[in-house]
């Protein structure tokens, strides 16, 4: 996660390793109802939802102008700022206390929550824990603090077996210190990167991570190895799938971190958000603030504020399951995605809709709009509805995605839903 200005040889090695609570004096942050908290945990994970932005200790653009940075983030719909306090290479837990203090207060003043993150070495658990707690306990001159904490799990200077053991000990002690109600995030190496370089983090404790952390934030830096929107989309999608498979939990809360902004094209930025939305993760971001372009801001702002999903996404068709923002299923409040195998020719889409008002729900095919869902009676399911999907939108060599996307966003969600969704030849 850390990104110092380092020699090219060192950067290549890092690339191969795929590295990288209400506050006083400000309006209290909006919190989610208990129904949206992590299963089996008292922690409120809403701080990790929606579009986010990253600032590290080397980001002189944001740290040099905290008020301007907070204003830019707010103008582009950023809900959470992820702010690095320090790392094991520095002698202090909080490297830039003055700038961090200004950035926290400026962000809070604009309704943006702030999550601290710290990069430990996993060599001395006592030192790592002491610095982490100092970061968590940091307060501005106005008494404001961080709204959550993320542990940057990437340093590989310690022998693997000892490193994993120290990570687990540190995680257990950190959870004991902060309690079950505190939202902790695990900022992990790219799952695909760990496959690519198996000796980087061998024995990564996938099954144990959810025991200590409420949200997983994979460093999905496709920019180290790949170019193009399709490659970026696949990289993000694969990492989400691998996390769900390795943890054995298809509903594990995930906030995905995209590639380095300096090397991300507008098309790649759009692909990151498309992949995150199609797989219904709770939030997404790009790394980091200093390299953001207007096009990247625009794409990132399209990331919905999702709760953790309980249903795999996208769902293969046909599907009878009712999904949406329903009394029995509130895990897809904004949108639902369905998967159709490669095919040729126009298709006939069939479905039933619930409590849809005029122009409230759009139908997208491979991210192209084909129309709106015709309105239903209030609080009622419709009969079978049909929609023609023209041949020009259908892909014969790649899977097809059909989406139902509702208007509005958190916290202004409206009741709606779909069920009995299927496709057939037109």
FENWO-V248243 format. One record per residue. N is the residue number from 1. RES is the residue in one small letter. OMEGA is omega in degrees with one decimal (none if undefined). Layout:
# FENWO-V248243
N_RES_OMEGA / N_RES_OMEGA
This chain:
# FENWO-V248243
1_x_179.2 / 2_x_-173.0 / 3_x_177.2 / 4_x_175.7 / 5_x_-170.0 / 6_x_-179.8 / 7_x_-177.2 / 8_x_-179.1 / 9_x_178.4 / 10_x_180.0 / 11_x_179.0 / 12_x_179.1 / 13_x_178.0 / 14_x_179.7 / 15_x_178.7 / 16_x_179.1 / 17_x_-179.5 / 18_x_-178.7 / 19_x_167.7 / 20_x_none / 21_x_-172.2 / 22_x_-175.6 / 23_x_179.2 / 24_x_175.8 / 25_x_178.3 / 26_x_178.7 / 27_x_179.9 / 28_x_-179.9 / 29_x_177.2 / 30_x_-179.7 / 31_x_179.3 / 32_x_173.4 / 33_x_-178.2 / 34_x_-178.2 / 35_x_-177.9 / 36_x_177.8 / 37_x_-178.0 / 38_x_179.3 / 39_x_177.3 / 40_x_-178.3 / 41_x_176.4 / 42_x_-175.6 / 43_x_175.0 / 44_x_-174.0 / 45_x_-175.0 / 46_x_-179.6 / 47_x_-177.7 / 48_x_-174.1 / 49_x_175.9 / 50_x_-178.0 / 51_x_179.6 / 52_x_179.0 / 53_x_-174.6 / 54_x_173.5 / 55_x_177.9 / 56_x_-175.4 / 57_x_-179.6 / 58_x_-175.6 / 59_x_-177.6 / 60_x_177.4 / 61_x_-180.0 / 62_x_-177.5 / 63_x_178.7 / 64_x_179.8 / 65_x_-176.5 / 66_x_-178.9 / 67_x_178.8 / 68_x_179.2 / 69_x_179.6 / 70_x_179.0 / 71_x_179.6 / 72_x_179.2 / 73_x_-179.5 / 74_x_-179.3 / 75_x_-178.4 / 76_x_170.7 / 77_x_178.8 / 78_x_179.8 / 79_x_-174.4 / 80_x_173.0 / 81_x_175.6 / 82_x_-169.5 / 83_x_178.1 / 84_x_176.6 / 85_x_-178.3 / 86_x_177.5 / 87_x_-173.5 / 88_x_179.5 / 89_x_-178.0 / 90_x_-176.2 / 91_x_-176.6 / 92_x_177.7 / 93_x_178.3 / 94_x_-171.7 / 95_x_-177.1 / 96_x_-174.6 / 97_x_-179.2 / 98_x_-179.7 / 99_x_178.0 / 100_x_179.4 / 101_x_178.9 / 102_x_-177.9 / 103_x_177.1 / 104_x_-177.2 / 105_x_178.6 / 106_x_178.9 / 107_x_-179.8 / 108_x_-179.6 / 109_x_-179.2 / 110_x_175.1 / 111_x_179.4 / 112_x_175.5 / 113_x_-173.7 / 114_x_176.8 / 115_x_176.2 / 116_x_170.4 / 117_x_-175.0 / 118_x_180.0 / 119_x_177.1 / 120_x_178.8 / 121_x_-176.8 / 122_x_175.9 / 123_x_179.5 / 124_x_-175.0 / 125_x_-179.1 / 126_x_179.6 / 127_x_180.0 / 128_x_-177.7 / 129_x_-179.1 / 130_x_-178.9 / 131_x_178.2 / 132_x_-179.2 / 133_x_176.3 / 134_x_176.5 / 135_x_-179.2 / 136_x_-176.2 / 137_x_-178.7 / 138_x_177.7 / 139_x_176.1 / 140_x_177.6 / 141_x_177.9 / 142_x_176.9 / 143_x_-179.8 / 144_x_-178.9 / 145_x_179.9 / 146_x_-178.5 / 147_x_179.2 / 148_x_-179.7 / 149_x_175.4 / 150_x_177.9 / 151_x_179.9 / 152_x_-175.3 / 153_x_180.0 / 154_x_-176.1 / 155_x_-176.7 / 156_x_-179.2 / 157_x_-179.7 / 158_x_179.3 / 159_x_-169.6 / 160_x_-176.6 / 161_x_178.3 / 162_x_-179.2 / 163_x_179.7 / 164_x_179.0 / 165_x_179.9 / 166_x_175.3 / 167_x_-178.0 / 168_x_177.5 / 169_x_178.9 / 170_x_-178.8 / 171_x_-180.0 / 172_x_-179.3 / 173_x_177.9 / 174_x_178.9 / 175_x_178.7 / 176_x_-178.9 / 177_x_-173.5 / 178_x_-179.8 / 179_x_-175.7 / 180_x_-175.5 / 181_x_-176.8 / 182_x_-176.8 / 183_x_178.6 / 184_x_176.4 / 185_x_175.1 / 186_x_178.6 / 187_x_-168.7 / 188_x_173.7 / 189_x_178.0 / 190_x_175.8 / 191_x_176.7 / 192_x_177.7 / 193_x_179.0 / 194_x_172.7 / 195_x_-179.7 / 196_x_-179.7 / 197_x_-171.9 / 198_x_-179.9 / 199_x_177.8 / 200_x_178.1 / 201_x_179.6 / 202_x_-180.0 / 203_x_-179.5 / 204_x_-171.3 / 205_x_-176.3 / 206_x_-174.1 / 207_x_-177.9 / 208_x_-175.0 / 209_x_-179.5 / 210_x_177.5 / 211_x_-175.8 / 212_x_-173.2 / 213_x_-175.3 / 214_x_-176.9 / 215_x_175.5 / 216_x_-178.6 / 217_x_-177.7 / 218_x_176.4 / 219_x_-172.4 / 220_x_-173.5 / 221_x_178.1 / 222_x_-175.9 / 223_x_177.6 / 224_x_-170.4 / 225_x_-169.1 / 226_x_175.2 / 227_x_174.0 / 228_x_-175.7 / 229_x_-178.3 / 230_x_179.2 / 231_x_178.6 / 232_x_179.3 / 233_x_-179.1 / 234_x_-179.5 / 235_x_179.2 / 236_x_-178.3 / 237_x_-180.0 / 238_x_-178.9 / 239_x_177.5 / 240_x_179.1 / 241_x_-177.8 / 242_x_177.7 / 243_x_-179.9 / 244_x_178.6 / 245_x_-175.4 / 246_x_178.6 / 247_x_-177.5 / 248_x_-177.2 / 249_x_-179.5 / 250_x_-179.6 / 251_x_179.8 / 252_x_-179.6 / 253_x_-177.5 / 254_x_167.0 / 255_x_-172.8 / 256_x_178.7 / 257_x_-178.9 / 258_x_-174.1 / 259_x_-179.6 / 260_x_-173.0 / 261_x_-179.3 / 262_x_-175.8 / 263_x_-177.1 / 264_x_178.1 / 265_x_175.2 / 266_x_-178.9 / 267_x_176.6 / 268_x_177.1 / 269_x_177.6 / 270_x_179.9 / 271_x_177.4 / 272_x_-177.7 / 273_x_176.8 / 274_x_-179.7 / 275_x_179.6 / 276_x_179.9 / 277_x_-178.8 / 278_x_-178.4 / 279_x_169.9 / 280_x_171.5 / 281_x_-171.1 / 282_x_-179.9 / 283_x_179.4 / 284_x_-179.7 / 285_x_172.3 / 286_x_-176.4 / 287_x_-0.9 / 288_x_-168.0 / 289_x_-170.3 / 290_x_-175.9 / 291_x_-174.3 / 292_x_175.0 / 293_x_178.9 / 294_x_-179.2 / 295_x_178.6 / 296_x_175.6 / 297_x_-177.2 / 298_x_-180.0 / 299_x_-178.4 / 300_x_-179.2 / 301_x_-179.7 / 302_x_-179.2 / 303_x_179.0 / 304_x_176.3 / 305_x_-172.8 / 306_x_165.6 / 307_x_173.6 / 308_x_-177.7 / 309_x_174.8 / 310_x_-179.9 / 311_x_179.1 / 312_x_-178.5 / 313_x_-0.6 / 314_x_-176.7 / 315_x_178.6 / 316_x_178.5 / 317_x_3.3 / 318_x_179.1 / 319_x_177.0 / 320_x_-172.4 / 321_x_175.3 / 322_x_-179.7 / 323_x_-178.7 / 324_x_174.9 / 325_x_-170.6 / 326_x_176.5 / 327_x_-177.4 / 328_x_-179.9 / 329_x_179.6 / 330_x_-177.4 / 331_x_178.0 / 332_x_-172.8 / 333_x_-173.6 / 334_x_-171.9 / 335_x_177.2 / 336_x_-178.3 / 337_x_178.5 / 338_x_-175.3 / 339_x_178.7 / 340_x_179.3 / 341_x_174.9 / 342_x_-178.3 / 343_x_179.5 / 344_x_178.0 / 345_x_179.4 / 346_x_-179.4 / 347_x_172.9 / 348_x_178.8 / 349_x_177.9 / 350_x_179.6 / 351_x_168.7 / 352_x_-175.9 / 353_x_-179.3 / 354_x_169.9 / 355_x_179.9 / 356_x_178.3 / 357_x_-177.4 / 358_x_177.7 / 359_x_-178.6 / 360_x_-176.6 / 361_x_177.4 / 362_x_173.7 / 363_x_177.8 / 364_x_173.7 / 365_x_-176.6 / 366_x_176.3 / 367_x_172.1 / 368_x_-177.4 / 369_x_177.9 / 370_x_177.5 / 371_x_179.5 / 372_x_172.8 / 373_x_178.9 / 374_x_-172.0 / 375_x_-179.7 / 376_x_170.9 / 377_x_-178.6 / 378_x_178.5 / 379_x_-175.7 / 380_x_169.9 / 381_x_176.6 / 382_x_166.3 / 383_x_-179.7 / 384_x_175.7 / 385_x_179.9 / 386_x_177.8 / 387_x_177.7 / 388_x_175.3 / 389_x_-173.8 / 390_x_-177.6 / 391_x_-175.0 / 392_x_-179.8 / 393_x_-175.1 / 394_x_179.9 / 395_x_-178.5 / 396_x_-177.8 / 397_x_178.6 / 398_x_177.2 / 399_x_-179.8 / 400_x_179.1 / 401_x_174.0 / 402_x_-176.2 / 403_x_168.5 / 404_x_-173.0 / 405_x_-178.3 / 406_x_175.3 / 407_x_177.8 / 408_x_-178.5 / 409_x_179.0 / 410_x_-1.5 / 411_x_-174.3 / 412_x_177.2 / 413_x_176.2 / 414_x_177.2 / 415_x_175.4 / 416_x_176.4 / 417_x_174.7 / 418_x_176.2 / 419_x_177.9 / 420_x_-178.0 / 421_x_178.8 / 422_x_174.7 / 423_x_176.5 / 424_x_177.4 / 425_x_179.6 / 426_x_none
